[in-house]
Structure formats: C-alpha cells, structure tokens
Amino acid sequence: MKDIYRFNIILIGAVYVLLLFFITSCEQEEAVVELNTAPGGGTVSTYKAYSLDAVTEDDVYGRIVFYKDNSNYTLVQVSLYNTDSEADYITTLFSGSSEVENPAELLDLYTVDGETGEFSPSKFYVIKDKTFFDGLTEYDAHLKIMVAETLVSIGNLGKNATPVAEGD
C-alpha cells in the first residue's frame, strides 16, 4: 500500500514538473522596437549656442546650446573640450554677467563627464518652463564650469553675449 502511495506521489510530482516546464517554455513573441518618429518629431532646429571660455591652464572650453523642442521645452546641452577623463565638471547657471562678484545661483545643471565632455546622466538637461527659450535673449546670466572648487571655464549668455550660432 505504501508503495502505491509513494508511486502516486512521484507520478503527480513528475506530471506537475512537466506541466510547469511546458507552460514556462512557450515561445514568447519578440517585441519589435518602433524606430520611426511621428511627423515633425525628433527634429529640433531652433537653437542658440554660446561659447564657454577657458580660465585655467587646462584650457577647458566648449559650448552651451539651448534648443527649443516641439513642446516648447528648452533642452540644454553642454560640450567641453580638453577635459580630464577622471574629473567631473559641475555646471551651474548664475545671475548677471561673468564679471559680477558674488552672483546668485540660478540653476544647477547636470555634471559633465570628463571622459566624454558631455552631460553624464542624459544628453540634455530639460527646462520645463515653456517661456524660457523665447526669453533667452533677455536672460541675464552666465554659466560656470567647476572641478571641485576650481573654476575652469565660464561663458556669458542671454543679454550678456551674442550667440555664436543660431538656428530657426
């Protein structure tokens, strides 16, 4: 009697394992990634670019570019050259021109990775104020690039500088 009981338990266990195997091994459809964009999507052609000048012997310089996207958000991109691959470059917008002493901090942007010279967590920092880009020409600010406590690059923007490139 014990042998029949044991046999039934083993048989039920084997059936359960086989059933579980067949259920979980069903072929899944592979998801197809849609690479096309909607008409007009993925195209950002309205921008203003400003120079970032080196202020140390390291000669770290570059550009800050403000793009207006299709939703009227402002995308900010910083590109730096001659960066140290092991350093992180802190990017912060300050009030007034670069000559102002003790300017107010307006906005911390992403950190630039010294390895790539680009923002590290994302290619663009997004400013969700939909009026920012249209008011950029009158914006009274400058950008400082720091490594720890050392200023390595600086650039005026808005009413304090003429864009080095523009697109519409």
Backbone as JSON, one array per atom type, in Angstrom:
{
  "sequence": "MKDIYRFNIILIGAVYVLLLFFITSCEQEEAVVELNTAPGGGTVSTYKAYSLDAVTEDDVYGRIVFYKDNSNYTLVQVSLYNTDSEADYITTLFSGSSEVENPAELLDLYTVDGETGEFSPSKFYVIKDKTFFDGLTEYDAHLKIMVAETLVSIGNLGKNATPVAEGD",
  "N": [[0.82, -1.18, 0.0], [1.93, 1.21, 0.84], [3.81, 1.46, -1.16], [2.28, 1.94, -3.48], [1.13, 4.35, -2.8], [3.42, 5.95, -2.59], [4.32, 5.76, -5.23], [2.18, 7.09, -6.59], [2.48, 9.69, -5.57], [5.02, 10.34, -6.57], [4.45, 10.14, -9.31], [2.48, 12.16, -9.61], [4.05, 14.38, -8.89], [5.98, 14.3, -10.96], [4.36, 14.76, -13.2], [3.45, 17.33, -12.58], [5.9, 18.79, -12.65], [6.59, 18.45, -15.38], [4.38, 19.69, -16.58], [4.71, 22.31, -15.62], [7.14, 22.89, -16.84], [6.41, 22.87, -19.6], [4.54, 24.94, -19.66], [6.05, 27.21, -18.95], [7.97, 27.26, -20.92], [6.97, 28.13, -23.3], [7.17, 29.68, -26.44], [8.0, 33.05, -26.61], [6.77, 36.01, -28.14], [8.94, 38.17, -29.79], [9.49, 41.49, -28.9], [9.0, 44.2, -31.07], [10.86, 46.97, -31.81], [9.81, 50.26, -32.34], [11.13, 52.41, -34.55], [10.6, 54.69, -35.98], [9.69, 58.15, -36.03], [7.04, 60.37, -35.12], [5.45, 62.54, -37.54], [7.38, 65.43, -37.88], [8.41, 65.01, -35.38], [11.29, 64.4, -33.32], [12.93, 66.21, -34.53], [14.85, 68.93, -33.97], [15.36, 72.13, -34.51], [15.53, 74.75, -33.76], [17.63, 76.8, -32.07], [20.12, 78.24, -29.84], [23.47, 78.99, -29.43], [26.19, 79.37, -27.2], [29.5, 80.47, -26.36], [31.9, 78.87, -24.24], [34.52, 79.79, -22.34], [37.96, 79.05, -21.62], [39.54, 79.3, -18.42], [41.72, 78.51, -17.05], [45.0, 76.94, -17.03], [44.52, 74.43, -18.02], [42.94, 74.68, -20.2], [40.17, 74.16, -20.71], [37.4, 74.34, -22.64], [34.37, 75.2, -24.46], [30.93, 74.78, -25.48], [27.62, 75.94, -24.77], [24.44, 74.97, -25.55], [21.16, 75.9, -26.27], [18.15, 74.46, -26.98], [14.96, 74.63, -28.55], [12.28, 72.59, -28.15], [9.61, 70.62, -29.73], [7.55, 70.76, -27.92], [7.82, 73.13, -26.69], [9.61, 73.1, -24.6], [12.83, 73.75, -23.15], [15.82, 72.46, -24.15], [18.95, 71.77, -22.85], [22.32, 71.61, -23.68], [25.64, 70.79, -22.99], [28.92, 70.94, -24.15], [32.21, 70.06, -23.7], [35.74, 70.56, -24.18], [39.09, 69.27, -24.0], [39.0, 68.01, -21.53], [39.62, 66.38, -18.38], [39.75, 62.96, -18.09], [39.17, 61.72, -15.7], [37.8, 63.5, -14.16], [34.92, 65.23, -12.84], [32.75, 67.66, -14.07], [31.21, 70.38, -12.83], [28.27, 72.08, -13.63], [26.78, 75.18, -13.58], [24.27, 77.65, -13.67], [24.44, 81.12, -13.21], [23.36, 84.32, -11.95], [23.47, 87.49, -13.71], [26.34, 88.93, -15.48], [29.5, 87.35, -16.3], [31.37, 88.86, -14.99], [30.33, 89.79, -12.63], [30.54, 90.08, -9.12], [30.03, 87.69, -6.57], [27.59, 86.35, -7.62], [24.12, 85.34, -7.8], [23.09, 81.97, -7.48], [21.38, 80.32, -10.01], [20.54, 77.94, -11.32], [21.31, 74.56, -11.1], [22.83, 72.47, -13.37], [23.2, 69.3, -15.1], [26.04, 67.23, -14.3], [29.07, 67.31, -16.12], [30.7, 64.7, -17.7], [34.06, 63.96, -17.55], [35.26, 62.09, -19.18], [33.77, 61.96, -21.57], [33.08, 64.6, -22.13], [30.53, 65.48, -22.16], [27.15, 65.87, -20.8], [26.51, 63.65, -18.1], [24.28, 61.98, -17.02], [22.27, 62.23, -18.93], [21.8, 63.28, -22.3], [20.68, 65.79, -22.63], [19.72, 68.52, -20.54], [16.61, 69.3, -19.26], [14.61, 72.13, -19.32], [11.64, 72.96, -18.07], [10.06, 75.2, -18.15], [8.03, 76.75, -20.27], [8.39, 79.22, -21.43], [11.01, 79.87, -21.33], [13.01, 79.56, -23.46], [12.14, 81.44, -25.41], [12.53, 83.79, -24.01], [15.23, 83.86, -23.7], [17.11, 85.58, -24.96], [16.97, 87.91, -23.45], [17.72, 87.03, -21.01], [19.55, 87.32, -18.07], [22.4, 86.12, -17.39], [25.09, 83.78, -16.67], [27.26, 80.95, -17.29], [29.04, 78.77, -15.22], [31.75, 76.53, -15.11], [32.97, 74.11, -13.06], [35.56, 72.3, -11.38], [35.54, 70.54, -8.64], [36.37, 72.92, -6.37], [37.47, 74.65, -8.16], [37.33, 77.01, -10.71], [37.05, 76.39, -14.1], [36.08, 76.99, -16.61], [34.05, 79.43, -18.28], [31.12, 81.23, -19.33], [29.23, 83.8, -20.82], [25.72, 84.38, -21.33], [22.52, 84.85, -22.94], [21.37, 88.17, -22.52], [23.9, 89.03, -22.05], [25.71, 88.21, -23.92], [26.42, 87.56, -27.39], [24.94, 85.09, -29.37], [26.95, 82.4, -30.68], [26.12, 80.77, -32.62], [23.02, 80.16, -34.3], [19.81, 78.75, -34.89], [16.81, 78.34, -36.74]],
  "CA": [[0.0, 0.0, 0.0], [2.84, 2.35, 0.89], [4.47, 1.56, -2.45], [1.33, 2.55, -4.41], [1.0, 5.75, -2.36], [4.66, 6.6, -2.99], [4.3, 5.82, -6.69], [1.24, 8.15, -6.98], [3.09, 11.0, -5.24], [6.1, 10.57, -7.55], [3.79, 10.36, -10.59], [1.87, 13.51, -9.57], [5.17, 15.34, -8.9], [6.57, 14.31, -12.3], [3.39, 15.43, -14.09], [3.48, 18.75, -12.21], [7.15, 19.35, -13.17], [6.47, 18.5, -16.84], [3.39, 20.73, -16.9], [5.36, 23.58, -15.34], [8.14, 23.07, -17.89], [5.74, 23.22, -20.85], [3.89, 26.26, -19.54], [7.05, 28.29, -18.92], [8.87, 27.22, -22.07], [6.29, 28.56, -24.52], [7.94, 30.69, -27.13], [7.47, 34.4, -26.48], [6.98, 36.86, -29.3], [9.92, 39.19, -29.52], [8.95, 42.83, -29.08], [9.61, 44.94, -32.17], [11.05, 48.36, -31.43], [9.4, 51.21, -33.37], [12.2, 53.39, -34.69], [10.13, 55.87, -36.69], [9.11, 59.2, -35.19], [5.84, 61.0, -35.67], [5.81, 63.66, -38.41], [7.88, 66.59, -37.14], [9.04, 64.58, -34.14], [12.7, 64.05, -33.42], [13.66, 67.25, -35.23], [14.97, 70.15, -33.18], [16.18, 73.0, -35.35], [15.58, 76.09, -33.18], [18.63, 76.75, -31.02], [21.08, 79.33, -29.64], [24.7, 78.45, -28.84], [27.09, 80.36, -26.59], [30.84, 79.95, -26.08], [32.43, 78.72, -22.89], [35.95, 80.07, -22.47], [38.86, 78.5, -20.61], [40.08, 80.28, -17.47], [42.89, 77.91, -16.41], [46.0, 76.36, -17.94], [44.0, 73.19, -18.6], [42.31, 75.08, -21.47], [38.86, 73.53, -20.89], [36.49, 75.28, -23.29], [33.28, 74.49, -25.13], [29.71, 75.48, -25.84], [26.33, 75.59, -24.19], [23.43, 75.14, -26.6], [19.77, 75.84, -25.82], [17.26, 74.06, -28.07], [13.52, 74.69, -28.28], [11.7, 71.4, -28.75], [8.25, 70.74, -30.26], [6.63, 71.01, -26.8], [8.26, 74.42, -26.15], [10.58, 72.95, -23.52], [14.18, 74.11, -23.54], [16.82, 71.41, -23.92], [20.27, 72.37, -22.67], [23.41, 70.68, -23.93], [26.98, 71.36, -22.78], [30.02, 70.16, -24.71], [33.5, 70.59, -23.27], [36.93, 70.01, -24.81], [40.29, 69.22, -23.17], [38.61, 67.6, -20.18], [40.35, 65.29, -17.72], [38.83, 61.81, -18.11], [38.83, 61.29, -14.33], [37.16, 64.61, -13.43], [33.53, 65.6, -13.08], [32.67, 69.1, -14.26], [29.94, 70.88, -12.3], [27.76, 73.16, -14.47], [25.78, 75.95, -12.84], [23.91, 78.97, -14.17], [24.44, 82.19, -12.21], [22.78, 85.59, -12.4], [24.38, 88.54, -14.16], [27.41, 88.55, -16.39], [30.59, 86.63, -15.64], [32.18, 89.81, -14.23], [29.64, 90.13, -11.38], [31.04, 89.42, -7.92], [29.01, 87.03, -5.75], [26.29, 86.23, -8.3], [23.17, 84.36, -7.23], [22.98, 80.71, -8.21], [20.04, 80.21, -10.6], [20.15, 76.59, -11.72], [22.34, 73.52, -11.26], [22.58, 71.56, -14.49], [23.86, 68.02, -14.89], [27.5, 67.21, -14.28], [29.69, 66.86, -17.36], [31.66, 63.62, -17.51], [35.34, 64.29, -18.17], [35.57, 61.07, -20.19], [33.08, 62.26, -22.84], [32.89, 66.03, -22.34], [29.08, 65.7, -22.28], [26.39, 65.56, -19.59], [26.63, 62.22, -17.82], [23.08, 61.14, -16.91], [21.41, 62.39, -20.09], [22.41, 64.2, -23.27], [20.1, 67.12, -22.45], [19.03, 68.94, -19.33], [15.35, 69.85, -19.73], [13.99, 73.23, -18.58], [10.23, 72.77, -18.41], [9.39, 76.49, -18.27], [7.79, 76.86, -21.72], [8.73, 80.56, -21.9], [12.44, 80.1, -21.13], [13.75, 79.75, -24.7], [11.75, 82.69, -26.05], [13.08, 84.89, -23.22], [16.67, 83.66, -23.53], [17.87, 86.75, -25.4], [16.97, 88.9, -22.38], [18.11, 86.36, -19.76], [20.76, 87.93, -17.51], [23.05, 85.01, -16.71], [26.3, 83.17, -17.2], [27.47, 79.57, -16.87], [30.37, 78.45, -14.69], [32.14, 75.13, -15.1], [33.9, 73.94, -11.94], [36.04, 70.99, -10.95], [35.59, 70.76, -7.18], [36.24, 74.36, -6.07], [38.24, 75.4, -9.15], [36.66, 77.46, -11.93], [37.86, 76.02, -15.26], [35.52, 77.56, -17.83], [32.95, 80.33, -17.99], [30.55, 81.82, -20.53], [28.03, 84.62, -20.71], [24.64, 84.02, -22.22], [21.37, 85.77, -22.91], [21.67, 89.56, -22.88], [25.32, 89.29, -21.77], [26.55, 87.7, -25.01], [25.79, 87.28, -28.67], [25.11, 83.67, -29.67], [27.93, 82.1, -31.71], [25.37, 80.07, -33.67], [21.57, 80.14, -34.08], [19.04, 78.06, -35.9], [15.38, 78.58, -36.59]],
  "C": [[0.87, 1.26, 0.0], [3.51, 2.55, -0.46], [3.56, 2.24, -3.49], [1.19, 4.04, -4.08], [2.24, 6.55, -2.8], [4.72, 6.78, -4.51], [3.39, 6.95, -7.18], [1.82, 9.54, -6.69], [4.19, 11.33, -6.24], [5.5, 10.88, -8.92], [3.18, 11.76, -10.65], [2.95, 14.58, -9.62], [5.78, 15.45, -10.28], [5.65, 15.02, -13.29], [3.41, 16.94, -13.83], [4.73, 19.43, -12.78], [7.09, 19.47, -14.69], [5.49, 19.6, -17.28], [4.0, 22.11, -16.7], [6.39, 23.9, -16.42], [7.49, 23.52, -19.2], [5.09, 24.6, -20.79], [4.92, 27.38, -19.62], [7.96, 28.3, -20.13], [8.17, 27.61, -23.37], [7.09, 29.69, -25.14], [7.24, 32.05, -27.02], [7.71, 35.16, -27.78], [7.97, 37.94, -28.92], [9.3, 40.56, -29.82], [9.72, 43.54, -30.19], [9.67, 46.41, -31.76], [10.65, 49.25, -32.6], [10.44, 52.32, -33.43], [11.78, 54.66, -35.41], [9.58, 56.89, -35.7], [7.86, 59.73, -35.88], [6.29, 62.14, -36.58], [6.19, 64.88, -37.59], [8.56, 66.23, -35.84], [10.5, 64.25, -34.36], [13.54, 65.1, -34.13], [13.66, 68.51, -34.37], [15.9, 71.06, -33.95], [16.26, 74.44, -34.83], [16.53, 76.04, -31.99], [19.43, 78.05, -30.95], [22.27, 78.73, -28.92], [25.58, 79.59, -28.36], [28.43, 79.69, -26.28], [31.11, 79.86, -24.59], [33.95, 78.83, -23.01], [36.75, 79.5, -21.32], [39.37, 79.62, -19.7], [41.3, 79.72, -16.72], [43.84, 77.38, -17.47], [45.51, 75.09, -18.61], [43.3, 73.43, -19.92], [41.02, 74.32, -21.75], [37.9, 74.58, -21.44], [35.36, 74.49, -23.94], [32.13, 75.38, -25.5], [28.56, 75.02, -24.97], [25.31, 75.92, -25.26], [22.05, 74.96, -25.97], [18.92, 75.54, -27.05], [15.81, 74.24, -27.62], [12.9, 73.48, -28.96], [10.25, 71.64, -29.18], [7.21, 71.0, -29.18], [6.93, 72.33, -26.11], [9.09, 74.29, -24.89], [11.93, 73.39, -24.05], [15.11, 72.97, -23.16], [18.18, 72.09, -23.86], [21.32, 71.29, -22.86], [24.73, 71.41, -23.72], [27.99, 70.39, -23.37], [31.32, 70.83, -24.32], [34.64, 69.85, -23.97], [38.11, 70.14, -23.85], [39.97, 68.86, -21.72], [39.51, 66.47, -19.68], [39.38, 64.12, -17.58], [38.42, 61.35, -16.71], [38.08, 62.36, -13.54], [35.68, 64.71, -13.79], [33.46, 67.12, -13.1], [31.27, 69.58, -13.87], [29.52, 72.08, -13.14], [26.63, 73.87, -13.74], [25.54, 77.29, -13.53], [23.85, 79.94, -13.01], [23.85, 83.45, -12.81], [23.87, 86.55, -12.84], [25.42, 88.03, -15.14], [28.52, 87.88, -15.6], [31.48, 87.55, -14.81], [31.56, 90.17, -12.88], [30.27, 89.36, -10.22], [29.87, 88.87, -7.12], [27.64, 86.94, -6.43], [25.41, 85.2, -7.6], [23.14, 83.12, -8.11], [21.55, 80.56, -8.7], [19.62, 78.76, -10.82], [21.36, 75.68, -11.81], [21.93, 72.64, -12.42], [23.24, 70.22, -14.16], [25.37, 68.21, -14.82], [27.99, 66.7, -15.62], [30.74, 65.82, -17.01], [32.94, 63.96, -18.26], [35.76, 63.31, -19.26], [35.0, 61.44, -21.56], [33.0, 63.74, -23.16], [31.43, 66.41, -22.47], [28.42, 65.44, -20.93], [26.43, 64.05, -19.36], [25.31, 61.48, -17.7], [22.19, 61.17, -18.15], [22.08, 63.38, -21.03], [21.93, 65.63, -23.06], [19.58, 67.31, -21.03], [17.76, 69.63, -19.81], [14.86, 70.94, -18.77], [12.53, 73.24, -19.0], [9.42, 74.07, -18.41], [9.25, 76.78, -19.77], [8.1, 78.26, -22.28], [10.24, 80.81, -21.87], [13.16, 80.4, -22.44], [13.42, 81.09, -25.35], [12.28, 83.91, -25.3], [14.59, 84.83, -23.06], [17.5, 84.88, -23.92], [17.98, 87.8, -24.32], [17.39, 88.31, -21.03], [19.45, 86.9, -19.31], [21.5, 86.87, -16.71], [24.38, 84.64, -17.37], [26.43, 81.76, -16.63], [28.9, 79.43, -16.37], [30.55, 76.94, -14.72], [33.23, 74.98, -14.04], [34.34, 72.48, -11.84], [36.35, 71.17, -9.47], [35.39, 72.24, -6.92], [36.94, 75.24, -7.1], [37.41, 75.73, -10.38], [37.56, 77.14, -13.11], [37.36, 76.62, -16.56], [34.3, 78.41, -17.46], [32.41, 80.89, -19.31], [29.3, 82.61, -20.24], [26.99, 84.11, -21.67], [23.49, 85.0, -22.07], [21.79, 87.17, -23.3], [23.13, 89.92, -22.66], [26.24, 88.83, -22.88], [25.73, 87.52, -26.28], [26.0, 85.79, -28.97], [26.14, 83.48, -30.79], [27.29, 81.33, -32.86], [23.89, 80.07, -33.28], [20.91, 79.36, -35.2], [17.57, 78.31, -35.65], [14.59, 77.66, -37.41]]
}
